[in-house]
Amino acid sequence: MAERKDDDEKAVGYGGSQGMNQGMQVLSYLISGVVLYGGLGWLGDHYLGTGFLLPVGIILGAGFGIYLVVKRFGETAASAAAPPAPIGTDATTTDTQATRKTGEGTT
């Protein structure tokens, strides 16, 4: 049986599915934050006899969901945008270390 070329390309380079996976993760963070904190707000309203904890929980859940999305996926974008170190240089060396002469700056 012949293998399909499309399956091989998607397995190696993810094709277009990587963006779909990230989108689904973002959506799940937002929905789960609203559901979790909205549920906690509803429980608080139910047991305490109040009426304001459900909307507060929904708003806080949406806020925490957005925070998690920015924290989780913002680092990936920032690290991908950083230029790589030039070939042949040590990434931990700073300008002052590179220009310092032997014995200079010691007492």
URSUL-V280315 format. One record per residue. N is the residue number from 1. SS is DSSP state (H for helix, E for strand, L for the rest). PHI is phi in whole degrees, -180 to 180 (999 if undefined). PSI is psi in degrees with one decimal (* if undefined). Layout:
n->N ss->SS phi->PHI psi->PSI
n->N ss->SS phi->PHI psi->PSI
This chain:
n->1 ss->L phi->999 psi->134.0
n->2 ss->L phi->-81 psi->140.3
n->3 ss->L phi->-84 psi->150.4
n->4 ss->L phi->-83 psi->136.1
n->5 ss->H phi->-68 psi->-33.6
n->6 ss->H phi->-61 psi->-40.3
n->7 ss->H phi->-64 psi->-39.8
n->8 ss->H phi->-66 psi->-42.2
n->9 ss->H phi->-66 psi->-39.7
n->10 ss->H phi->-69 psi->-35.0
n->11 ss->H phi->-68 psi->-36.9
n->12 ss->H phi->-84 psi->-50.7
n->13 ss->H phi->-108 psi->7.6
n->14 ss->L phi->65 psi->-8.4
n->15 ss->L phi->53 psi->-124.8
n->16 ss->L phi->-105 psi->6.2
n->17 ss->H phi->-81 psi->-17.8
n->18 ss->H phi->-67 psi->-41.8
n->19 ss->H phi->-65 psi->-36.3
n->20 ss->H phi->-66 psi->-40.9
n->21 ss->H phi->-63 psi->-43.3
n->22 ss->H phi->-66 psi->-38.7
n->23 ss->H phi->-63 psi->-40.7
n->24 ss->H phi->-68 psi->-36.0
n->25 ss->H phi->-65 psi->-43.3
n->26 ss->H phi->-61 psi->-46.5
n->27 ss->H phi->-62 psi->-40.2
n->28 ss->H phi->-68 psi->-35.5
n->29 ss->H phi->-62 psi->-44.7
n->30 ss->H phi->-67 psi->-45.6
n->31 ss->H phi->-67 psi->-43.6
n->32 ss->H phi->-67 psi->-34.3
n->33 ss->H phi->-64 psi->-44.8
n->34 ss->H phi->-66 psi->-43.3
n->35 ss->H phi->-67 psi->-45.5
n->36 ss->H phi->-64 psi->-54.8
n->37 ss->H phi->-74 psi->-30.2
n->38 ss->H phi->-65 psi->-39.4
n->39 ss->H phi->-65 psi->-40.5
n->40 ss->H phi->-65 psi->-38.9
n->41 ss->H phi->-65 psi->-39.6
n->42 ss->H phi->-65 psi->-42.6
n->43 ss->H phi->-62 psi->-42.5
n->44 ss->H phi->-62 psi->-43.2
n->45 ss->H phi->-63 psi->-40.6
n->46 ss->H phi->-66 psi->-46.1
n->47 ss->H phi->-84 psi->-28.2
n->48 ss->H phi->-95 psi->-13.0
n->49 ss->L phi->75 psi->24.4
n->50 ss->L phi->-99 psi->179.4
n->51 ss->L phi->-135 psi->7.4
n->52 ss->L phi->-111 psi->-9.9
n->53 ss->H phi->-75 psi->-29.9
n->54 ss->H phi->-63 psi->-52.1
n->55 ss->H phi->-63 psi->-36.5
n->56 ss->H phi->-65 psi->-42.1
n->57 ss->H phi->-64 psi->-39.9
n->58 ss->H phi->-65 psi->-43.5
n->59 ss->H phi->-67 psi->-43.9
n->60 ss->H phi->-64 psi->-39.0
n->61 ss->H phi->-63 psi->-41.9
n->62 ss->H phi->-65 psi->-41.0
n->63 ss->H phi->-64 psi->-44.7
n->64 ss->H phi->-67 psi->-34.7
n->65 ss->H phi->-64 psi->-43.8
n->66 ss->H phi->-65 psi->-40.1
n->67 ss->H phi->-60 psi->-44.7
n->68 ss->H phi->-65 psi->-38.5
n->69 ss->H phi->-64 psi->-46.3
n->70 ss->H phi->-65 psi->-41.5
n->71 ss->H phi->-66 psi->-44.1
n->72 ss->H phi->-75 psi->-46.4
n->73 ss->H phi->-98 psi->-14.6
n->74 ss->H phi->-72 psi->-34.2
n->75 ss->H phi->-66 psi->-37.3
n->76 ss->H phi->-64 psi->-42.9
n->77 ss->H phi->-69 psi->-38.4
n->78 ss->H phi->-69 psi->-40.2
n->79 ss->H phi->-72 psi->-30.3
n->80 ss->H phi->-73 psi->-27.6
n->81 ss->H phi->-82 psi->-17.2
n->82 ss->L phi->-71 psi->132.7
n->83 ss->L phi->-72 psi->144.2
n->84 ss->L phi->-71 psi->156.5
n->85 ss->L phi->-69 psi->145.8
n->86 ss->L phi->-60 psi->149.3
n->87 ss->L phi->-67 psi->135.0
n->88 ss->L phi->92 psi->2.6
n->89 ss->L phi->-116 psi->153.6
n->90 ss->L phi->-89 psi->128.5
n->91 ss->L phi->-67 psi->-21.4
n->92 ss->L phi->-88 psi->-10.5
n->93 ss->L phi->-77 psi->131.0
n->94 ss->L phi->-99 psi->172.6
n->95 ss->H phi->-62 psi->-38.1
n->96 ss->H phi->-71 psi->-34.0
n->97 ss->H phi->-70 psi->-35.9
n->98 ss->H phi->-72 psi->-29.7
n->99 ss->H phi->-98 psi->-7.7
n->100 ss->L phi->-72 psi->134.4
n->101 ss->L phi->-90 psi->159.6
n->102 ss->L phi->-63 psi->128.4
n->103 ss->L phi->85 psi->-8.9
n->104 ss->L phi->-79 psi->133.2
n->105 ss->L phi->89 psi->4.0
n->106 ss->L phi->-100 psi->152.8
n->107 ss->L phi->-113 psi->*
